[in-house]
Amino acid sequence: QSGSLKYDERRREFEANLKKAGLELETEDKCDSKDQKTYFLKIHAPWEVLATYADILKIKVPFKPSDMPHSRDAPLEWLSQPFRLPEHIMRPQQDYFTSPFDKSKTDFFLISDKDTFFPPSTRNRIVFYILAHCPYYKEGWKERDKTGIKRLLSNGTYTAAFALHDCRYWKRARNAECESERYNLYKHWARFLCFYKEQPLNLIRKYYGEKIGIYFAWLGFYTEMLFFAALMGLICFIYGVLSYDDNISSKEICDPNIGGSIMMCPLCDKKCSFWKLNSTCLSSWQSHLFDNEGTVFFAIFMGIWVTLFLEFWKRRQARLEYEWDLVDFEEEQQQLQIRPEFEISCTNRRLNRVTQEMEPYLPITSKCARFCLSSATVIFWISLIVACIIGVIAYRLAVFAAFASVMKDPMRKIQLVGNLITPQLATSVTASCINFVIIMILNFFYERVAIWITDLEIPKTHLEYENRLTMKMYLFQFVNYYSSCFYVAFFKGKFVGHPGDYSYMFGKWSKLRNEECDPGGCLIELTTQLVIVMAGKQMCGNIQEALLPLMRNWWSGRKGRHHPENHYSRWEQDHVLQNFGQLGLFYEYLEMVVQFGFITLFVASFPLAPFLALFNNILEIRVDAWKFTTQFRRPVASKARNIGAWQEILNAVAILSVVTNAFIMAFTSDMIPRLVYLYAYSTDATMSGYVNNSLSVYNISQIPVDNMPEEYPHWFDNTTTTCRYRDYRYPPGHQREYAHTMQFWHILAAKLAFIIIMEHVVFVVKFFVAWMIPDVPSDVKARIKRERYLIQEYLHSYDVEKLKLQLSASFITEPPSEMSCSTDKHEVLSECL
């Protein structure tokens, strides 16, 4: 609490209304707090209040132990024992059939102890519901905007409102009756040494609520499914390593008599000289690791894996919906409440046809103006990203010549590096690092801009607010993180031209000649880009997630560390922790969905991407668990049936990934040109001669002066009249010199055919798998039907028994002489039965 007459008045009215609602309040004086400034108001909810609001909110509670048998142990169940947690941690509560609570029928439900009947997450949810709807205006005044704890927090009347943890995380509570769930979560879940153990999802749900439980269930399931993708990617990579000796193309490039005798045309104007093909020996070997026959299989496998992941998650989600009593949960009950910010900002009122009450609304003119401003801001920031990407491309084009000139200078003391790193690789690595830094900077600023423009739109409900922010943030992140990969995959090396007629980025005046792919192909550059951006983002994200809360809590709690434990109360310990905001889970989902895009959209270029993601997610689960358990205040429990708008985004990415991987295999990889050569142009049905076949010839005397190098290598012989370049064009002297050969058109047709065939095969399999796998498991359907049947049967029996008791009581108190009494009784009973 903070001081001032205005604040005191608000607090007095608010607390008086809380008492009228039935809550019990207890104030800790500021003299008892460690800073001697802060008052703590403790709120207790007695049984009567909990029962009343459980009835209002239709909270499901147990009425009968479940008689449905658990799934039988699998034959090899013993293999999973090392990954299991103790049964009391995995299932902290017995299985029950549940029904919405009815205060008038308390004896219908299994209430053994009123103090523990409602779990902690339900209790703090009920209390927060009361706080959110309690007014702080004087009785008789009708200022509807003066309602709720959120308003009081935003205007500074209170500094914080939070539920208390049940104990310290590193030791059990002193009171033996306390369940010490926070301690159990830390011991069995939040420590990194538990990384190989299953997650105690039921305990997470019981302590934090369903919304956070669903997030960890999804993250855990995603990580489990990544294991299969990582294993397959590792097999494809090992295949690339073991098939080194069969890589005839790389052998020819590295052969001094073949690659060493082929002189290539300059890759840039002036600064780049003629070069020998065998200088790209190392990059051609590196390319083979990822650009081999196994990559095609892996790309198709990942298209099917995505479908299996999404379909099996629907089944897992359906099971959780039943087990966590979310089957009949209507999100409108919680999410479609009007945001306090909407009520404050909208002064206009109109009649609600359903409730017949006046409610605030935003005029259509104001709504359109805000939408236009919001759209313009989003377009501006996306344009800014595109401009930055173009700047990075210009950097690549300009600095390539510099690397080429530095690496060829024998006076420079970088010969070792120059022998290992080609100008293409040096340019690609530095450009990727610069691009990653730009991504992180733009991301830092846009997060704040996205929240600002979403607030500007004044969404009416919390659900609407989250959905709008989700779409803005993901659209920006999509362009921000993936645009550089799209450039390398689909644009680099595709619009180069040929010697004598090169293409330039901004026209010839810019002297920025479009980049070429080296003979190893552009796929290795896409791999480099993907590794730097993906691994860099994951590393920065985990460091940021772990260190920032730790440093903030250390700073805010530094004064209390010298106090003995008995002078440092539970509420003060929790007060110095970080607040878990409404959008806390939003950022966790966003991070994982961006990663999902990396391992699906461009996985054909880097089969080890799922392996990196798997390693990151194992760490991510424990870092998030550690944050929730040790660094954050206990969040208010809230319900959610599913992962929300993220499900649709994942479905869209899954479909797009099939298209991108088909195009990567066709246009970025060298797989199709090699297969066309092998089956249509090779004379001995091997890859011998492919390198020579894939390079066209150009007459050096026809190269314009502006394209000629300023210096020539020492081995350059003036008798050499031609140089080679990567394309399929007729040689000089041919009647169609420098026009595309028929082989070029054969390869293009094969690429298009491959795209069509791969897309159709994967899509057919995807839709067939989706059709084959039902969204809801059959045993869950049976349990839902059984529970609904029992609710009707037991409620009917309960009402009949209650009516019999009432009638028998009335016979005892009233004289039975009147005939009408028995007639009425007979009619009522027959009607009930």
Salt bridges, closest charged atoms under 4 A:
ASP8 OD1 - ARG11 NH2 2.55
GLU9 OE1 - ARG12 NH2 2.66
GLU9 OE2 - LYS138 NZ 3.82
GLU26 OE2 - LYS42 NZ 3.33
GLU26 OE1 - HIS44 NE2 3.22
GLU28 OE2 - LYS42 NZ 2.90
GLU48 OE2 - LYS103 NZ 2.44
ASP55 OD1 - LYS58 NZ 3.64
ASP67 OD2 - LYS64 NZ 3.64
ASP67 OD2 - ARG786 NH2 2.44
GLU77 OE2 - ARG84 NH2 2.75
GLU87 OE2 - ARG91 NE 3.58
ASP95 OD2 - HIS70 NE2 3.36
ASP95 OD2 - ARG91 NH1 3.73
GLU139 OE1 - LYS20 NZ 3.25
GLU143 OE1 - LYS146 NZ 3.31
GLU179 OE1 - LYS206 NZ 2.69
GLU181 OE2 - LYS206 NZ 2.84
GLU198 OE1 - ARG84 NH1 3.48
GLU210 OE2 - ARG205 NE 3.00
GLU210 OE2 - LYS639 NZ 3.35
GLU224 OE1 - ARG316 NH1 3.97
ASP269 OD1 - ARG513 NH1 2.82
ASP291 OD1 - ARG674 NH2 3.51
GLU311 OE2 - LYS314 NZ 3.41
GLU321 OE1 - ARG641 NH2 3.03
ASP328 OD2 - LYS60 NZ 3.46
ASP328 OD1 - ARG788 NH2 3.01
GLU341 OE1 - ARG339 NH2 3.63
GLU359 OE2 - LYS460 NZ 3.45
ASP409 OD2 - ARG412 NE 3.55
GLU457 OE1 - ARG468 NH1 2.86
GLU457 OE2 - LYS472 NZ 2.84
GLU464 OE2 - ARG468 NH2 2.50
GLU466 OE2 - LYS211 NZ 3.33
GLU515 OE1 - ARG396 NE 3.07
GLU515 OE2 - LYS492 NZ 3.47
GLU516 OE2 - ARG513 NH2 3.31
GLU525 OE1 - ARG396 NH2 2.74
GLU525 OE1 - LYS492 NZ 2.17
GLU545 OE1 - LYS627 NZ 3.25
GLU565 OE2 - ARG168 NE 3.31
GLU565 OE1 - LYS171 NZ 2.94
GLU565 OE2 - ARG174 NH2 3.26
ASP574 OD1 - ARG570 NH2 3.13
GLU588 OE2 - LYS627 NZ 2.73
ASP624 OD1 - LYS627 NZ 3.62
ASP670 OD1 - ARG726 NH2 2.67
GLU710 OE1 - LYS271 NZ 3.86
ASP727 OD2 - ARG729 NE 2.83
ASP727 OD1 - HIS740 ND1 3.99
ASP779 OD2 - ARG319 NH1 2.85
ASP799 OD1 - LYS105 NZ 3.62
GLU801 OE2 - LYS804 NZ 3.99
